[in-house]
Amino acid sequence: MDDTKPRTAADETGEPGKGVSPRPANPDGKSANGFLLDWYASAPRGVVAKPRRQVLAELFTSLLVLSAKFGYKPAVAVPNYLYFVDGEWSLSLIAPDEWHEDRGECFAGTCLLQADRTWTIAPSEQMSADTAVARAVARFYVAFAGMLDTDAVLEDILPFHAGHLAYYQRLNANALSRSVRAAATLGGQLAIPAREWRLALPDDARPLLRGP
């Protein structure tokens, strides 16, 4: 997976909300009932109005986490560990010191799924130096800022229908989109061009990375 670009519904055409190939609701073997149960279970809870910087921080960290490879259903408030290995992001329930081989240099941070279906990242020490992990996050951040460089409104470029993602990533991307849209609704921030949101971004990703 390309670590340099936060994937959205715009990816295949360069236009927000377009270009996603039609897919069945259960391409990964889920029954229709199983998919609906997962969809309802992933509904954002406790969403509140948030400042623009916080909305952007949670969107950035969540897209970074959901760009990673993982094949399990993340649970709220359970620590997950984000790694950058061989040019790809991966998410795991295994902490750096629990691997047989040293994964410290690949470790980006500890990730928590919140009840509102956004993700937070408590950055590792690798993020405070010029490391491969820090450079990969920086590249992802540049692409994230580029994604916002459009006159389309923010809610139209959210990954509601990220058909290119695997099942659990796609499910959580939809939940994230519902959460961000709900927070924007509560905060009176709908119909604001993404380029205007972009003005609230810091110079680099580090201020957006935070613990729970």
Secondary structure, DSSP 8 states (H G I E B T S, - for coil): --TTS---TTTTTTSTT-------S-TTS--HHHHHHHHHHT---S-----HHHHHHHHHHHHHHHTSB--S---BT--EEEEEETTEEEEESS-GGGSSS--GGGEEEEEEE-TTS-EEEEE-GGGGSS-HHHHHHHHHHHHHHHHT-SSSBGGGSS-TT-TTS-HHHHHHHHHHHHHHHHHHHHTT-TT-BHHHHHTT--SSSGGG----
